[in-house]
């Protein structure tokens, strides 16, 4: 894994990160972003790197670990570009819920792409087939991630049709209207695993729900519906996936 050093991107302010959110006595101002998530995506072009410069990005949390479908991860989005932060910390949603604004310091972190999504985390072990690993602890997470105050905002997914999906949408929160569950042969009728949905033109997309998610045993709807979730791309099968955040990400509206 090669290092990433961008001399032109200089950290303009340095501060120690707060403790867990809600600790009023230890709040500091986050440093300003030095680049954008989109710029990082374009720079890396899918390669794996370890960041050595003082590179900082900011964004809004669009998905968390509340339902169990996103395991030890947060999705962060800014200006139509998204990335995922991996951290082996339980209950991330209590400190970093959907709708909160965060700043991420990337120095020392590994960056790579999985399922079309830019990921940040700890450098992987030698010989690992993954470009990133999980930050190992709460202190390691606190050293790089800062929440902006106590407020949250409503996150609005980008409304797209199946024929308009592109790799640039991967990692972002999207909404697909007018689709219908189309079970494949011998498929169990619960959310767990991959489920195929089709639109009126025959375009398809699959959802993914972990068997450990708290809604994995519920049944997908029988009629027309709207899907929301984080867009992914599965290269070997050449198909887009939507990873649902919870059961309300599929509705009949």
N, C-alpha and C positions, 0 to 999 in steps of 0.2 A: 504494500500500500504506500503510495507516494505522498510526501507532505504537500500541503497547500499553504503557500505564503503569498499574501497580496500586500506588498508594501504600501500601495496607495490607499488601502482601507485601514485607517488609523483609528484606534479606540479613542474617543474624545473625552470620555469621563470614566473614572474607575470608582466602584463602590462595592462594599460588602453586601451580599444578598441578605434579605430578611430571613428570619426563621419561618416556620410554617405560617401560612396566611392567617391573619387575625392577631398576630403579636404586635400590638400597637407601638410597643417601645423600641422595636428594632427595624422600623421601616426606613428605606432609603430610596432615593430616586434611581430608576434604572438608567444605564448608559444609553445614549442614542444609538440607533441602528447605523451601521456603516455600509450595509449593502441590503439588497432585497432577496427574498426567497427565489424569485424568478431569476435574478442575476446568478445566484448560486447554481441553479439548475442548468442554465445555459453554459456556465463556466465548466461544470463537471462533466456534462454530457454523458452521464451514466457511470463514470469512472469512480473508483474508490480512493479516498484520500484521507490523510490525517491533517487537521488544521493546525498550523503553527503560528499564524498571525492573529492579531486582535480583531477578529471578525465577529460582528454582532448583527443579528436579525431580530425583527419583531413581528408579531402577528396576533391573531385572535384564535383561541381554542375552539375547534369545531367538532371534535369528538374526544371522548375520554373513556375511562375504564369502568364507568358506573354499572353497565349491564353485564360486563364480562366478555363482550364480543371483541373489544380491543384490549388485549392482554398487556398490562404494564406499558401502556403507550398513550401519548397525546398527539392529536393532529392539530397543526397550527397553520393558519391560512392568512395571506395578506395580498390584496390586490390581485385576486384571481390565481394565485399560486400557493401550493400547499406542501408541507413537509411533516414528517413524523419524528417524534422524540421518544426514544426507548429508555425506560428506567425501571429497574427491578424494585419498585416501591409500591406497596399496597395503597389502595384508596387515593389514587392521584386526583380523582374528581373532587375530593373534599377541599383541596387547596387550589386546584386549577380546573374549575368546572367549565363546561361549554359556555362561551360568551365572554370569558375574561380575556383581557389583553396581557400579553407576556413578552418579555425580552429574553433572548437566548444568546449566551456567550459561547462561541464555537471553538475557542482556543483549546487544543488538546482533545477535541472530539473527532470521531471518525464520521465521514460522510460517504454515503453510497446510495444505490437505488435498488429497491425491491418491489416487485409488482408495479413498476412504473412510478413509484413514490420515492422522492428524496427522503432519506432517513439520516438522523443524527443519533449518535450513541457513543459508547466506549469503543476504543479500538478492538477489533476481533482478535482472538487467540490465533497463534500461528497455525496455519493449516485449516482454519475455519472456512466453510463455503459461504459464509455470510459476510457482507461488507461492513456490518456494524454489530455491536453487542449491546447489552443493556448496561446503563450506568448502574453500578453495584449497590448503591446505598442512598439514603436520604441526604446525607452531607454532600455526596457527589452531585446529586441533583440540585441541591440548594446553591452550590457553587456556580452553576451555569444558568439557572432559570429563575427569572424574577417576574412576579405578578405586579401589574399596575393597579394598585388600589383595590377597593372592595367591590366595585361595580361590575356588572356583567351587561352585555348587550344581547339582543336577539340575533342569532346568526341566520342568514337567509340563504338557502342553497341556490346555486345557479340553475335555472330551468333550461333543460336541454332535451332534444329529441335523440333517439338512438342513432340516427344517421348523422348526427353532428358531433359525436364524441371524438375527441382527439387525445393523444398522449399528454398534451399540456394540461388537460383537466385532471390527470391522475393526482391523487392526494388532496383534492378539493371536495367540498360538499356540494353534491349535485341533486337535482330533482328530475325525475322522469315520469311524465304523465301518460295516462292512457295505455297501460300495459296490463297483461293478464297472465296469471300463473299457468304454465303449461308443463305439467309433470312429465318427466321422462319415464321410460318403462321401468316398472318395479321399484319406483321411487317411494320412499316413506313420506307420508304427507305431514311432515313437520318442518319447521324452519331449519333444523340442524343440517349443516353441510351446504351443498350447492343446489340452488333451485333456479329453473329456467323460467324467464318471463318473455313474452312476445308482444309486439305492438300490432296495429291493424295492417301494417305493411309487411309483416313477417320478419322484421328485425328482432334480434334476440339479445338478451343480457341475462347474466346469472347473478343471483345474490349469494353472499356467503355469511353463514352464521356458525360460530363455534358451538360445538356440543356442550360447552361449559357456560354459554351465555344464559342468562336467567329466563330468556324467552324461547330457547331452542326447542322446547317441546310443544310450543303452540303451533297451530295450523296456519299456513298461508291462506289468503282470501280466495274465494272461488270466482269472484267477479272482477270487473275492471278496477284498477287501483293506481295509486301514485307511489313511487318508490323514492326514498331519500337515503342518502348515505355517502360514504367516501368512495370515490371512483378508483379502481385499480385496473391493471392490465396484466393478464396472464399470458406471457410470451409463448410458452410451448404450445398452448391451445389456440393462441391468437384470438382471445376473447376478452371483452371488458367485464368486470365484476363491480357490483355495488356491495360494500360491506356495511350492513345496517348498524346503527348505533343502539337501537332498542326497538321494541315492537311497534312503537308509534311511527317509525320511519316507513311503514307501509300503511296507507290509509285509502279510503274510498273517495277522497276529495280531489 
